[in-house]
């Protein structure tokens, strides 16, 4: 009887100590999934990155775009794979991007992570000229991302900042809708966005 009582007390103590395990999204974990939304500014310039940086004050066809978007990123150890969508708020020279992401993750600490990401996708530019034409251009891009991963229950709140640059792989000439008017489309996009997300 005494042994049964001791066994019951021990079992009750063991059950009281059982708690749900938190999600393993520490630097040493084997995988994690992060979904993010973000916004910022980007600029498209047909003459390239150096010219675009030097002419940031202009407001013509190659001017600034208010960008927004979302992404999902699966981390498998040091490998990053995912997808990204980006749009813009402008009615003139509107554009959007759809691309897969791939790269490497580097955990600087338990809270700070750097993801060195590459993009190889499609860049669509719309509302070109009087006929509001659109064109798709394939592009190659780089997107290094700095993230702060803050504990939030069984997940992590992710705050991020990402500069990026994209290079269209081809150039196209689009008619402007009036006699003799054409637009050369195909150049460089660059910008900076800040985001918020959830990692599980």
N, C-alpha and C positions, 0 to 999 in steps of 0.2 A: 504493500500500500504506500509506503514511504517512497519507494522507487518510482511508482506511478505518479505520485505528486510532484517529485523532482523533475520527472520527464515532462509533465504538463507545464510546469513553470519554465523549463528550458525551451520548450516549443513555443510558448507564448512570447518569450523574450526574443526568440529568433524571428518570429513573424512580425513583431513590432519594429524590428530593425530593417525590414525589407522596404525599400523605396524604389520607385521607377528610375531607371538609369537615364541620365541626360544624354542627348544626342552627342555622338562623338565627332565634333567638328573642330578638334584641336589640330595644331600643325602636323601631328603624327598620324592623324586619321587617314584611312585608305581612300576615302571619297567624300565629296560634299556636292550639293546642288544649290546654286545661287540664282534667284530671279530678281531682276532689278529694273527700275524705271529711272530715267534721267532726262535732263534738259541742259541746254547751254547755247553756245554760239558757234557757227561754222561759216566758212567762206569758200566760195567756188571761184576759181580763176583759171581761164583758159591758157594763160601764159606761164603758169607754173608757180611753185611754192615761193621762190625768192621774189618774184614780181608781186604776188598776192600779199606777202608780208609788207612789202614796201609801199603798197597802195591801199592800205586798210581804210583810208578815209573816203574812198570812192563809193558811189551808191548806184552804179549802173547795173547791167545784166550780171556782172561778176561780183556783186556786193555781198554784204553779210546776210546770213540766213539764221533765223531763230529755230534751233533744232530741238526735237524731242524724240524719245524712243524707248525701247525696252530690249532686254536681252535675258537669255537663260544660259548659264555656264555650269557644266558638269566637270568637276575636278576629280581625276583618277590618279592619286599620288601627286606627281609633279606635272602631269599632263592635263591641259585644259581643252575642252571641246564644247561648242555651243552654237548659238545662232543669235542674230541681232537684226532688229528693224529700226529704221530711223526715218522720220518725216520732218517737214518744216511748216511754219505758220504763214509763210509769205504766199500771196496770191499770184505774184509775178515771179517767173523762174522757179516755181515750186519744184521740189524734188523729193524722192525718197529712196532709201537704200535697203536692200535685203541681202544678207550675207551669212555664211557660216563663219565661225570663229575657231581658231586653233592656236595653241601656244603652250607656254610653260608657266607654272606657279612657283613663286618663291616666298616662303613664310619667313619674313624678317624676324618676327616674334609671334607670340600667341595672339596678338591683336592686329599686327600690321602684316599685310600681304601685298606683294607685287605680282601682277599677271602681265606677262609680255605676250600680247596677242597679235595674230595676223588675220587679215580679212582678204577673201577672194570672192567677190560677189558681183551684184549688178546695181548700177546707179541709174535711176530714171529721172530725167529732167522733163518737166512739162511746161505748158504755157509759153512756148518759144514763138516769137513773132506774132503777127496779126492773126494768123490762123490757129494760134494756141496749140501748136504741134507738140509732140512728145517723142523722146528718143531714149532707148536703153543703151548703156555703155558698160562693158565689163571693166572691173578695176581691181587693183591690188592695194591693200592698206596696212598700216601699222597702228596699234592701239595699246600702248603701255598704260596700265591701270593701277593706281595706288588705292588700297582699301583699308579701312578701319573696321574690324570685326568685333562688335561689342556683344557680350553675353545677353541673351534675351530669353529667359526661361530655358526650354529645351532646344532653342535655335540661336541664331546670331543676327543682330541688326548690322547691316553692312552699309557704310557710308563710303563713297568712292569719288575719285576725280580722275579723268582720263583725257590727256591731249591725244589728238589723232591726226594722221595724214593719209590721203588716198590719192592714187594716181590712176587716171583712166588709161586703159590699155590701147584704146583706139580713139581716133578723132573722126567726127562726122560733120558734113556741111548740110545745114537745114535751111530751106527757103523761108524767108520772112513773110511771105504772103503779098508783098508788093514788088513791082518790077525791079529786078536787079538787087533786091535785098536778101542777103544770106547771113547766117550765123555759123561760126565755127564752134562746134561743141566738142568738148573733150579736153580736160586739163587736170588741175589739182584741187582737191578739197582739203581743208585743214580746220581745226577748231579745238574747242575745250568744252567738256561737259562734266557736270556733277550729278551723282545719282544716289539713290537709296534703295536698299533691297533686303531680302531675307535669305539667310543661308541655313539649310538643314543638312 
